[in-house]
């Protein structure tokens, strides 16, 4: 809306500012939606509040958005069912009995590979890798800070590079809600451009192969080599009952079904053409198939009764409810920003002040600052994608690059942030002090961030 000019920037900027100030992503997003309706319709304070509530509810009127929200709840039920049926402990026992680990370097590679293989959910990745590897790191006198760094660097980055999980569905829902054509194709195209995620995983591999220990990590390793682990022994609960028998099959079969069901569902919904399939329908079908598989195994093995199983589903869905709410609010903010013409206005400003080729690196850095400040990559995605996508559309630019810049920045900031849940869980899983993990990981994260920033500059000049 031309008559609003710079006022069209206020809803997303208010959301960003309040998120940074209060670290309350839910309230920040809703405040942006409320202000957006106030500006759009010129109604009063309380009438615009009612309009904002209706705008949030309208998100669920879109079948695609509703399917992604439902998937988020289903994947929560799937994850907790895996935790309760011996699947995680079965996988842990398998790794422990493999006897492949005979020295410190192999212990580090096992932690790294575990992070690559388990891409269902970032916290499950760090819990499994930490539980399996911590005794081995102590035995071969490798710093627990190194373990925390490895599992943290192969959790969120891998979940974003292999998006057959809630991470992929969340961003797929955002893209679909923002009116992106072929959102699945755009998300897949963004994967090789997700420079921070790729750099973080590769830098971790380099660190292991070359025993690269910059700054504080060198001190931590020197201390550990002297026989002092200086760690904390915290029992990490997988949520499993003590009497449940560890079963590797309960992990492998459902995950295999999840992986295979996704392309099959895309093929079915696309009438034989995978890239024309419905992403929201496919991820929902795949998650339901995986949940059905693990539930069938649980009932067959008599690990739980049907009543216990249904209560487990509800508990798991409840865990994911906060993420579902963020998704709904983000979609509503994107809709009101689109109605105000925020993207077109920002595109005009960019054309006058920032070279188009530098826009990806600017988006990457802004996303990184937000994620570092609020400790949430998902919250950052929900704030920045509704800004970046309309700008890309208005400029006629490739949306995959803008999506990759937001996703990279969100992971970079989250990876560096001391208040990130993944950072905290990684510290607990590795059995090290939280502040020690932050101090030793930050040099790695900054190096990967610098490489990514220069990479986005290069991509901007090559692709825009």
N, C-alpha and C positions, 0 to 999 in steps of 0.2 A: 504494500500500500504506500503510494508515493507521499500521501499527506502525512504519514507517520515518520518518514525518513529514518533518522537515527534511532527513533523510539522502537523500531522493529528489532533492534539488538538487545533491548532490555530483558525480555523473557529468558533467553539463554544465558545472558550475562548475570542476571540475578541468580539463576540456578547455579552457575559456576561460583559466583561470589559467596553465596550462602553455604554451598558445599565446602568451600575452602575454610570459611569462618567457623561453621558449626560442626562440620564433618557428619552432618545428617543429610544423606543423599535424598531420602524420601521427602523430607520437608522442603529441601531446596528445589527438587523437581516440581513439586506441587505448587510452590510459590511462583515458579516461572510460568506454569500453566495458568494459574489464577491471574497473574499480571497480563498474560497474553490475551485472555478473553476480555479483560478490562479495557485493553487498548483496541482490540478488534471491534467490539460492539459499542464501546463508549457507555456501557451501563454502569450502574452504581457499584459500590464496594461489595455489598452482599448479593445483589443480583449476579454479578460476575463470579462470585463464589459458587452459586448454584450452577452456572454455566460451566465452570471448571469441573465440577463433579460430574455433570452430564458428559463432558468431553472425555473424562477418564473412563466412564462406563461405556462410551461409544467405541472404545478400542476393542472390546470384546464382541461387538457386533460384526467385526470383520472375521470371517471364518479362519483365514490364515493366521491372524494374530491369536485368536482363541486356541488354535491347534498348538502353536508354539508355547503358549502359557501352559496348556495341558501337558505338553511334553516335559516342561520344566518340573512339574509335579510328579510325573511318571518316573523320570530319571532319578528323582529323590527317593521314590519307593524302591526302585531297582538297586540303588547304591546301598541303602540300609539293609535290604534283603540279603545282598552279598555279604555284608558285614556280619549278619546274624546267623548265617547258615554254614559257617566254616570255610567259605571260599577264600577269604583273605589269609587266614591262618594256614590253609592248605597250600596256597601259593608260597607263603613264607617258608613253610617246612620243605617244600620242593627245592627252593633255592638253597636252603641251608644244607640239604643232603646231597646236593649236586657235586660237592667237593671240588668244584672248579677253582675256588679261591685258595691260593697257596701263598700269597704275599700281599703287601699293602696296595700295590698298583692294581692287582686284580680285584681287590675289595672295592676300590674306587670305580673300576669299570662295571662291576656288578651293580653298584648303586646307580650308575649312569644308565645302564641298559634297562634296569627296572623302571626308571623314570620314563624311558622311551616306550616300553611295552605297555605300561598301565596308563592309558590316556583317558580313562573314563571320567575321572574327577581329580582335580589338583590335590586336594587334601588326602585322598586315598593314596595317591602316588607317593607323597612324602611320608605318610604313615607306614606304608609297606616297605619302602626303600630304607627308611630309618630303622625300623624294627629289625629287618634282616641284617643290615650292614653295621650297625653300631657295635655289636660284640666283635666283629671282624676288624673294624677300625681300631678298637682298643687293643686287640690281640697283636696286630701288626704295627701299632704305635703310629697311626695316622690321625691327625687332629680331628676332633669331632666338628670343629668349625668347618673343616674341609667337607665333611659329610653333609652338614647343613647347607653349604653352598651348592654342592652337587645336586641334592634332591630339590632344592628351591629352584635351581636353574633348569631342571627337567620336569617341572610340574606345569605351571601356567604356560610356558612357551610351547611345550609339546601338546598340551590340550588345545592350543590355538592352531598349531600346525597340522594336527590330526583332529579336525573338528567334529568327530562323530560322538558328540557329548553335549552337555548343557552349554558349554562355551559356544559351540557352533550354532546351536539352536537359538541361543539368546541373540547373537548378532544377526542370524538369519531373520529372526523376527523383527529386529530393528530395521534392517534393510528393506524388508517387505513392507513394513509400515510406512517407510519413507518414500514409497513409490518407486523403488529401484526395479527396473526391468530385469528379469532373470536373476533374482537375488542370490540363488545358489551358485550360479556361474560367476557372479562378481566376487562372492566370498571365496570360492576356490581359486579364482584368478589372483586374489590378494595374498594367498599363501606364499608363493615364491617372492613376493614383494615385502613380506613381513620381516624386515631386516633385523629388528632387535631379537625376535624370537629365534631366528636362524643363527644370528651371531652369538646369542647366549648359549645355545646348545653346542655350537662348534667351539666356542671359547672354553667351555667346560671340558670338552674332549681334549682340547690342546693342553689345558691345565693338568689333566691326568697324565697324558702321554709324556709331557715335558717336565712334570713336577714343578709347575709354575706357581710360585707363592709370593705375590707382591705384598709389600708393606706389612700390615698386621697379621696376615696369614703366615708369613715367614716366622714371626715370633711365636704364633700358636703352634706351628709345626715343630719348631726348635724345643719348645716346652714339652710337647708330647713325646718327642724323640728321647727326651731325658727321663721319661717314665711317668710324667704327670699328665693325666688326661684332663684334670681340672674341669670335669663335667658335672652334670647334675643327673641323677638317676630318677627319672620320672616315668612311672608306668603309663604307657600309651595304650589306651583301650580301643580295640577295634569294634567294640560294641557286641562282641560275640559272647554267648553263654559258655560258661566253663565246661559244661558237659557235652558240648557240640563237637563232633568229630571233625578234624580238619579234612577237607575234601578238595583236591585240586580240580576235579571235574566241575565242581560248582562255580569255579572261576572261569575256566577255559571255555566251556560250552556256551554259557550265556553271552560272553564277550564275542565269541565267534559268530553267534546268531546276530548280535548287534551290528557287527561289521558287515556281514553278508546281507542282512535285511535292508540296509540303506540303499545300495545300488540296485537291488532287486525292486524295491519300492519305487525308486526313481524311474526305472525301466517300465514298470506297470503304469504309473501315473502319467508318464510321458508317451504312452502308446508306442513303446519300443525305442524311444529316443531319450537317453538318460538326462541330457542337459535341458530337456524340455519338461522334465517331471516336476512335480510339486515338492519343493523342499520341505515345507511345513508338514505336509501329509506324510512324507517319507520318514522324517525323523520321528514322528509320532508312532508310525507303524513299527519302525525298527525298535524303538524303546519298549513298546508294548510287547513285541515278540520276545525281546530279551527278558523282560519281566515275567512273561508267561513261562519261559523256559526255566528260569531259576526257581520260580514258584512251583512248577511241576516237579522239579528235582527235590525241593524241600518237602513236599507232600509225599512223594514216593519214598523218600528216606525217613519219613516220620520225624523230621527235625522239629517241625512245628505243626500244630493243628491249623485247620482252615481259619478258625477264629483268631489265633495268634498271628497268622500270616496277614490277615486283613488289617489287624491293628498295627502291624509293622509297616504295611503300605501307608497307612494314614500318618504314622509318625514320620516316615521318610518324606512324604509330600509336605508335611508341615515344616520340615527343615528347609525346603526349597521355597517356601512361601515368600520370604523376604525378597528373593531374587525375582520371583514372578511379579511382585508388586513394583519393583524397580523397572522391569520390562514394560509393564502397563503404563506407568507414569512417563517413561521415556518416549513411548509411542505417542502418547497424548501431547507431550511437549513438542515432538516433531511435527505433529499435525497442526498445532496452533502456530508454530513458527513458519510452516509452509503457507498457511492462510495469511499471515502477516507479510509474507514476501521477504523474510529475513535473508534467505539465501541469495536472492537477486540483489539486495542492497549490499551485502557483504562482497558479492562478486564485483559490483561497481567500485567499491572502495579498493579492492585488491588491484583492479586494473589501473587505478590511479596512484597507488602507493607502494605496493609490493609486487616485484616481478613474479609473473605466474610460475616460473620455474622454481622459485623459492618457497612457494606455498606449502608443498608437502613437508618440508623440514620445519616450517613454522607450526604446522598442525601437529607434527610429531613432538616438538618441544613443549607446546602448550598442553598437550595431552599428558606428557610426562610430568609436568609441574602439578597438574590437577591430581593425577593418580598418586603422586608422592605425598601430596597434602592431605588427601582424604583416605588413602590406604585402600583404595578399591579400583581395580581395573574395570569391573563391570559398571560401576557408577560413572567412570570416565567415559566408557563407550556410550552410555546412555545420554551423556551430556554433549559429547563432541560429534558423534555421528549425525545427529539432527542438524548440526551446523555445517559439517564438511560435505555431506551428500548434496544438499541444495546448492552449495557453492560450486561443486563440481558440475552439477547439471546446468547451472546458469552460465558457466564458462565453457560448456561443451567439452569438458575434460574427461579423462578416463577415470571412472569412479573407483576402480580396484586400487589404484595408487593412493587415493585419498583414504579409502577404508584401511589399507595397510598402514598408512601413517598414523591413523588414530589407534589401531590395535597395537602397533609397535610402541607408541608412546604410552599407552595405558599399561602395557606389561612392563616397560622400562621403569615408570614411576612406581608401580606396585612392587616391583622387584627390589627397588632401592629404599622403599618406605619402611620405617620402623613400626608403623601402626598397621601394616598390611596383615590380614589374617594368615596368608600363606607364609609370610616371613615368621610370624609367631609360631605357627604349627611346625614349620621346618626346624626351628630352634628346639621345640619340645621333642620332636621325633628323633633328632640327633643327640639329645641329651646335653645340650650346651646352653650357656647363658644367652638370653635373647640379645642383649647389647653386644656381646662378643660376636654373634652371628652377623649382626648389622655392620659392625666395624670391619670385619674381615671380608664380607661380601661386597661392600660398596666399591672398592677399587675395581673389581671385576665388572660390576654393573656399569660404572662410569666409562670404562674402556669400551664395553660393548655399545654403550649409548653414543659415544663419540664416533665410533665406526658407523653406526646406523645413521647418525646425523649427516655425515659426509656422503653416505650412500643415498640418502633421500635427496640431497642436493644434486647428485649425479643423475638420479632417476628423473628428477624434475626437469633437468635440461634435455634428457634423452626422450622423455615421453610426453612432455607438454609443449 
